[in-house]
Amino acid sequence: MKYVEASKNVFMNTGSRFHPAVVWSVALVKKSAAEANIRLGLLDSGIGDSIIKASEELMEGRYLDRITVDVFQTGSGTGINMNVNELVAEIASNISGKKVHPNDHVNMGQSSNDVVPSAIRIAAVKILQDKLKPAINSLVKSLEDASKKWAKTYKAGRTHLRDALPVTLGQELGAYADAFRKDLAQIERAVDYVRELPIGGTAVGTGLNTHPDYPRLIVDNINAQTGLNFRIASNKFRAMRLLTDLLHLSSAVKVAALDLYRLCQDIRLMFSGPITGLGEIDIPTQEEVAGSSIMPGKTNPVTVEAALLVAAQVVGLDQANQFASMLGEFELAMGVPLMGQNLATQLDLLSEASSKLATLVVDHIEPNTERMKKYAESSPALITVISPIIGYDKAAQIGKKLTAGLSIREALRDIGFKENEIDKVLNLEGLVEPGIPSKTSQDI
């Protein structure tokens, strides 16, 4: 492969290789182009069929070790396009017994400038449909199930990391279920724009050296293979010059990663302890890996922390994508290979983190209900709620006892309240839903 060998002298040599989904998508474009060119009578059927077969073998994952061009290459993606052209031509030549040329045959009716921008969009939509959407839906379901399961598990609310009014564990987890459901809707809105492919625009967007029917046929072939409803870009010049549709998707994925980060932080804090932290929940699955190489029996939130690292990487790649989307002038974007690689990685990472967080963490949360309830009943914020019920003077006495370290239940008992009276005052169920407790409680 002459181009690939020569490219090693001028591209970077970082060891970075393209995501398999990007390679799959470039091969799909080659297959679909050959099918279109055969139908249009532009490509010998024997050569064309061998290109189709060779492309399918590459799509099956064979020969990935021969896609060796570095991700950090020419900004239009000529490196990955020619690597695939030369590899497919070599395989097709062996299949057909004819000389298949990488440019004249495999790249017929194409340019790197419309192939790679199309392929990276195909890769993004495919990963999203195959992996990210099911993963986020799984996380949403796990959070919804946990929200229902722990709907009556009362705990202290916290604002500014300080004691606040009571909530339930179910309410906290339900907030994240709603967030991820909306994140996915936003991602799906963004990805609809990404479905516009500039294939058929060739070098600069004009479509020179292609049959007028070629763009329609190749997109039809891509859709027949994927079922992902791609369409010809409403303006090929825009889709070759700008990557802002992909940046929009990257940003939507980043937002989901930020929500994942927040969820992990809350879980990590609730899991802290078991003695000197909050110790509000246990996650038995986290015991499967030794938490410490020196402290026997120590359990750490390993899956949660791995997901935090994923979130950090997704956010960082989005920042890189902002720069990549600005590269280029006039008729061509120059951040194509980097944007394609980054977005495929972002989608893959978020899929993995969402799936594992659902199945290894959220599904196995075990609340320490007594400890949570004690925290809820110890919050100084409750004085404000119970003051209209028990009177200012008694509330002031309670406040002093809380400062001394007693819970509100203990303080009420200490100033002479009976258990049934305390239960009425500390009706946590009434404090975690709309209403005015002082108007609904009976006189004590």
N, C-alpha and C positions, 0 to 999 in steps of 0.2 A: 504494500500500500504506500505508494510514493508520497502522496500528500501527507499522510499521517507521520511518516518517518521524517519528512522535511519539517513538519510543524514543530517537532520536538526541539528544533534549534531556535525557534522564534517565539513560541508560546511559553507560558510558565511551565514549570515542572514541579508542581506542589504535591503530586500524588492524588489530587482530587479527581474523582471520577463521577460521571453523570449518574444521577438517580435512575434506576431501572425503568421507571415510568416515562422518563424523558426519552430514553433510548427506544422503548416500546412505541412511543408516539411518533418518533421520526420514522421508524420502520413501517408504522401504519400508513403514514403519508406516502412512503415509497410504494407500498402495496396498492394503495388506492389510486395513486397516479398511474401506475402501470395498467390497472384495470380500465381507467378512463381512456388512456392513450390507445389501448387495444381496441376498445369500442369505437373510438374516433378514427380508426384505421391509420394511426400515426406510428404504431409500434408493431413490429413483427410479433405474431402471437407466440411463437416458440420462445423468443427472447423474453417477451412480456410475461409469459407463464412462469418462466424460470425466475424472473425477478419477484413475482408474487410468492412463489414457493420459498425463495431465499428470505424474503421479508418476513414471512410467517414463521420461519425457523428462528429468526432473530427476535420476533415478538414472543416466542415461546421461552425465551431466556437463554437460548443457545448462543454461544459466541460473545457473551457479555465481556469476557476477559479480553476480547480483541477491540473493544471500544476504549481506546487508550488515550485519546486526546484529553488534555487537561481542561477542567471547567474554566480556568482563567486563560482565555484564548481570545481570538478576534471577537469583538463585541457584537458582531452580527450573527455569530454562530456558524460561520463557514467551516470551522474545524470539525464540529460534530456532524454537520451535514456531509462533508466529504469523507469522514471516517466511515459513516454508514454507506455512502455511495460506493466507496471502494470495497468495503466488506461484502455488500450485497452483490456487487458485480463479480467478485471472485467466486462467491458461492454459486451464483446463477450460472456462471461460465462452466463450473463443474457439473451442474445439474443438466444443462442443455447441450454441453459439448460445443457450444458456439462462443465466440468472443463477445462478452457483454461488457460494454464500456460504461464506466462510472458516471460520466457526464452525458454522453450522447444518448444513453438508454435509461439508466437508473434515474438520472436527474432531468429527464425529458420534461419540458414544460414547467420547470421549476427553477428557483434560485434559492440560495441559502436565506435570502432576505425575506422570502415568504414562507419557506418550509419551516424554519426553526421558530419564528414567531407563532406559527400555527401549531407546531408540535408542543410547545411549552403550554399553550392554552389547553390543548387536548389532555396533556398530562395532568394539569391542575384539576380539570373537571372530573377526570377519571378517578383520581385519588380521593377527591371530595365525595364522589358518589359511592365508591367502593368501600372507603374506610372511615372518613371523617364523619359523614352523616350518621352511619350506624353507631359510631363510637359516642357521639354527643347525645344521640337519642338514648343510648344505653345509660349514660350518666344522668340524663334527665329522669329516666324511669327509676333508677336507683334512688335518686334524691326525692322523688315524689313518694316512692314506697316508704322510705325512711321518714319522710315528713308526716305521713299518715300514721305510721307505726308509733312515732314518738310525739304525737299531737298533744298528749296529756303529761308529757315529761317536762316539769317546770324547772327553770334555771334562772339564775341572775342574768339580766341584760347588762351589757357593758357599753359605755360610750367614753371615748378618750381613754380606754383601758381602765376606767373607773366604774365603781358599782352604779348600776342604774336600775330601773324598774324591771320586774320579772317578764320573761318571755318563755316560750317553750322551745325545746330542741327542734320540734317539728316546724315551728315558724322560721327558725334560722335556716334549716335545710331547704324548706320550701322556697325561701327567697332565692337561693341559688338555682333551684330547679327552674324557676321562672326566668332567671337571667340567662341560663344556657339555652332555654327554649327560644328566647328572643335573639340570642346570639346566632343560633343556627338559621333563623329566619333571615337575619341580616346577611349572613354568609350566602344563603341561597339567592337573595336578591342581587348580591354582587356577582355571583357566578353566572347569572344569566347574561350579563354583559360580556363575560369572558368567552361565551359560546360563539362569538363572532370571529370567524377565521379569515385572514387575509390571503389564504392560499389561492393562487391564480394571479396574484399581483406581480409575480416574477421579481425583476430587479428593483424597480422603483415604485410599483403600484399600478403601472399602466396595463400590465398583462401582456406586454410584447412577447411574441414567440409562443403564445398559447392559442388554442382553438377557443372561440367564443363560448362553446358549451362546456369547456373543460372545468371551470370552477364549480359549476353546478354538479357535474358528474362526480368529481372527486369528493365533494362534501357529502353527496348522497352515499358514496361508497364508505366514507368514514362513519356516517350514521348507521349504515347497515351493519357495520362491524361492532359499533359501540352502543347504539341505541341512546345516545346522549344528546340528541337534538342540536347539533351544531348547525350554524348557518353561515352563508357568505357574509362577510363584513359589509355593513351598509356603506362603508367607505374604506377601501383597502389602503389608501394612502394614510389614513388615520391609524389603522391597526398595525401598519408596518413602521410608522414614524413614532408612535406613542405606545407606552406600556402602562398607561394610567388605569386601564381597566383591571390589569393584574395587580397594580398597587392598591386599588380599591378592595380587591379580594384579600390581599395581604393584610391590609388594615383591619378588615372585618375579622380575620383570623386572629390578629393581635388582640383585639378586644376580648375575644373568647379566652385567649391565653391569660389576660389580666384578671378575668373573672375566676379562672382556674387558680391563679396565684392567690387571690383573696380567699377562696374556699380552702385551699391547702393551709394557709396561714391560720385560719380559724380552727381547723381540725387539729393542727399541730399544737396550738395553744390549749385546746380542750384536752388533748392527750398528754400534755406536759405533766411531769410528776414522776412517780405516782404520789410521792409524799410532799415534796417541796414545790410542786407546780399546782395547776388547777385540778388535775386528776379527775376531770368530769366524764371522760369516756375511756373505754379500752378498745383496742383494735387487735384482736388475737392473731390475725394473719401476719402482723408485723413481727411476730416472734419467730417466724420461719428462718430469718437470717440473723445471725449473731449481731447484736447492736453495738458491741464494743469488743475490740481485740484484747482488752486488758481487764474490763469489768464484767465478770461472769453474771449472766442472767439479766443484763441490761437490755431493755427493749427500746428501740428507736423507730420513729415513723419513716421507715426507709422508702416506701412507695410514695408517700406524700412529699418527701424531700426530693426524690427523683423527678416528680411532676413539677416541683418548683423550678428545678433546673431547666426542664423543658420549656416552661413558661418564659424564663429568662432568655432562652435561645430564640424562641419564636419572636419575641419582642425585638431582640437584636437583629434578627434577619429582616424584619420589617424596616428597620432603620437603614440597613444596607440596600433594601429594595427602593427606598426613597431616592437614594443617590443613583442607583442603577437606572431608575426611570427617567432621570434627568440627562443621562448620557446620550449624545447623538445630536445631529443637526440635520436640517432639511428633510430628506426623504427616508431616513433610516434611524431606528433606535440602535444604540450601541451597548446596551446592557442586557441583551437578550439571553445569553447563556447563563449569566449569573442570576438574573431574575427567575428563569425557569428552574434552575437548581435550588435556589432559596425557597421558592414557593412550594415546590414538591417536598422539600425537607420540612417546611413549616407544617404542611398538611399531615405528613406522616407522623411527625413528632406529637402534634396535638391529638391525633387519632390514638396513638399508643397511650399517652398519658390519660386521656379521658376514659378509655376503656379500662385500664388497670385501676384507676382511681375508683371507678364504679364497682368493679368486681372484687377488688382486694381490700378496699377501704370502706366505702359508703355502705356496701351490703353487709359489712361485719361490725359496724359500730355498736358497741354495747355501753349504754349510758350508766353511770354511777348515780342512780336516781336519788338516793338518799343524800349524797354529797351535793348534788345539784340543788335539791330542795333546801338544804341547809343554807347554801349560798344565797338562794333566792330570798329566804326568810331573814337573812342577816344583812341585807342591803340597807344602808341608811336612807336610800331613796324612798323606802316604804313609809318613813315617818310622815312625809308629805301627804301620802294617801290616807293613812290612818288617823292623822291629826283631827280631821273633821268628825271622825267617828268616835274617838275616845276623849277628845278635848285637848286643848292646848297644853294645860298643865301636865296631864299624864304623858302627852307626847314628848314634852321636854324631859320628863324623867326617863322615858325610853331612850332618848338621845344620849343622855349621860351614860346609861348602862351599855349602849352600843359602843360608845367610845372606850369603855372598860373591857370590851371584847365579848360581850354576850350577844347572842342572836336575838332578834325581836321576839321570837317565841319564848326564849328564856327570860327576857326582860319583862314581858307581859306577865309571865308566871311569877316572877319575882315581886311584882307590885300588886299581886293578889288576884289576877284573872284566872278563872277556871279554864280547863281544857276546851270545853264546848264553846266558851266565849272567845278563846284564842282562835279556834277554828273559824269562827264567824269573821273575826277581824282579819285573819290571814287567809282569806278565801282566794287562793292563787288563781283559781279558774276565772274569777271575776276580774282579776287584774291583768289578764292577758288578752282581753277582748274589749271592744268599744263599750263605753258606759262610764257613769260617775258613781264610784263605789259609795261615797258618802250619802248619795241620794237613795241608793237601793238597799243599803244595810239597815237592819233593824237596830234600835237602840241597845246598847250593851249595858 
